[in-house]
Amino acid sequence: MEAYKIINESLSSDNPVIRVNAIEFLLPRNGKIICLLSKALQDPYVPVRFAAAVAIGEMQYTPAANAINQSLRDRDPNVAIAASYAMIRLDYPEYIQVLRDSIINSNNKTIKANSALL
């Protein structure tokens, strides 16, 4: 229970680096603590939302599918790309086209790199 408290506090930290690290800690874990990732999809800091979407996809955490679906329309294209990756991992393979299109059509090097990474 103490670990849950620490992770929950870390996900609510004012420091976005701590929030990202908390998400990365959750990635290989299972259990009820993972539901905190859905909350992180609403974080004001782009790398936190990006990491949360990737983690949800990596864990194939299907209860977060609705939240990921909303992240497909995130104001930051990097988060939308991460959400597309999560959808692929949640058994929606048609979203691979979003990653392909971003690699080919984007003029932004970060978007291209994140698309290629995912």
C-alpha positions as CSV (number, residue, x, y, z in Angstrom):
1,M,0.0,0.0,0.0
2,E,2.9,2.3,0.7
3,A,4.2,1.9,-2.9
4,Y,0.7,2.9,-4.2
5,K,0.9,6.0,-2.1
6,I,4.3,6.9,-3.4
7,I,3.4,6.4,-7.0
8,N,0.2,8.3,-6.6
9,E,2.1,11.2,-5.0
10,S,4.7,11.0,-7.8
11,L,2.0,11.2,-10.5
12,S,0.7,14.3,-8.8
13,S,4.1,16.0,-8.3
14,D,4.6,19.6,-9.5
15,N,7.8,18.3,-11.3
16,P,7.0,16.8,-14.7
17,V,10.2,14.8,-14.7
18,I,9.0,13.0,-11.5
19,R,5.6,12.3,-13.2
20,V,7.3,10.8,-16.3
21,N,9.6,8.7,-14.1
22,A,6.5,7.4,-12.2
23,I,4.9,6.4,-15.5
24,E,8.1,4.6,-16.6
25,F,8.1,2.8,-13.3
26,L,4.6,1.6,-13.9
27,L,5.4,0.2,-17.3
28,P,6.5,-3.3,-16.4
29,R,4.0,-3.6,-13.5
30,N,0.5,-5.0,-13.4
31,G,-2.4,-4.5,-11.1
32,K,-4.7,-1.8,-9.9
33,I,-2.0,0.8,-9.7
34,I,-1.9,0.9,-13.6
35,C,-5.3,2.7,-13.7
36,L,-3.4,5.8,-12.7
37,L,-2.1,6.1,-16.2
38,S,-5.4,7.2,-17.5
39,K,-5.2,10.3,-15.3
40,A,-1.7,11.0,-16.7
41,L,-3.2,11.3,-20.2
42,Q,-4.7,14.6,-19.0
43,D,-1.4,16.0,-17.7
44,P,-0.5,19.5,-18.9
45,Y,3.1,18.4,-19.7
46,V,3.4,16.8,-23.1
47,P,6.1,14.2,-22.2
48,V,3.9,12.9,-19.4
49,R,0.9,12.4,-21.7
50,F,3.3,10.8,-24.3
51,A,4.8,8.4,-21.8
52,A,1.3,7.5,-20.4
53,A,0.0,6.7,-23.9
54,V,3.1,4.6,-24.7
55,A,2.9,2.8,-21.4
56,I,-0.8,2.0,-21.9
57,G,0.0,0.5,-25.3
58,E,3.0,-1.5,-24.0
59,M,0.9,-3.0,-21.3
60,Q,-2.1,-3.5,-23.6
61,Y,-4.2,-1.9,-20.9
62,T,-7.6,-2.2,-22.6
63,P,-9.6,-0.4,-19.8
64,A,-7.9,2.8,-21.0
65,A,-9.0,2.5,-24.6
66,N,-11.6,5.3,-24.3
67,A,-9.0,7.6,-22.7
68,I,-6.5,6.7,-25.5
69,N,-9.2,7.4,-28.1
70,Q,-9.5,10.9,-26.7
71,S,-5.8,11.3,-26.8
72,L,-5.8,10.7,-30.6
73,R,-7.1,14.3,-30.8
74,D,-4.5,15.7,-28.4
75,R,-3.4,19.2,-29.2
76,D,0.2,18.0,-29.4
77,P,0.9,15.7,-32.4
78,N,3.5,13.7,-30.5
79,V,0.8,12.7,-28.0
80,A,-1.6,11.8,-30.8
81,I,1.2,9.6,-32.3
82,A,1.7,7.9,-29.0
83,A,-2.0,7.3,-28.7
84,S,-2.0,5.8,-32.2
85,Y,0.8,3.5,-31.1
86,A,-1.4,2.5,-28.1
87,M,-4.3,1.8,-30.3
88,I,-2.2,-0.5,-32.4
89,R,-1.2,-2.4,-29.3
90,L,-4.8,-2.5,-28.2
91,D,-5.6,-4.4,-31.4
92,Y,-6.5,-1.6,-33.8
93,P,-3.8,-2.2,-36.4
94,E,-5.3,0.4,-38.8
95,Y,-3.5,3.1,-36.7
96,I,-0.2,2.0,-38.1
97,Q,-1.0,4.3,-41.0
98,V,-0.9,7.4,-38.7
99,L,2.7,6.5,-37.8
100,R,3.6,5.9,-41.4
101,D,2.1,9.2,-42.6
102,S,3.8,11.1,-39.8
103,I,7.2,9.7,-40.9
104,I,6.6,10.5,-44.5
105,N,4.6,13.8,-44.3
106,S,5.7,15.7,-41.2
107,N,8.3,18.5,-41.5
108,N,8.9,18.3,-37.7
109,K,11.9,16.2,-36.9
110,T,10.6,15.3,-33.4
111,I,7.4,14.0,-34.8
112,K,9.2,12.0,-37.4
113,A,11.6,10.5,-34.8
114,N,8.8,9.6,-32.4
115,S,6.8,8.0,-35.2
116,A,9.8,6.0,-36.2
117,L,10.5,5.0,-32.6
118,L,7.0,3.8,-32.0
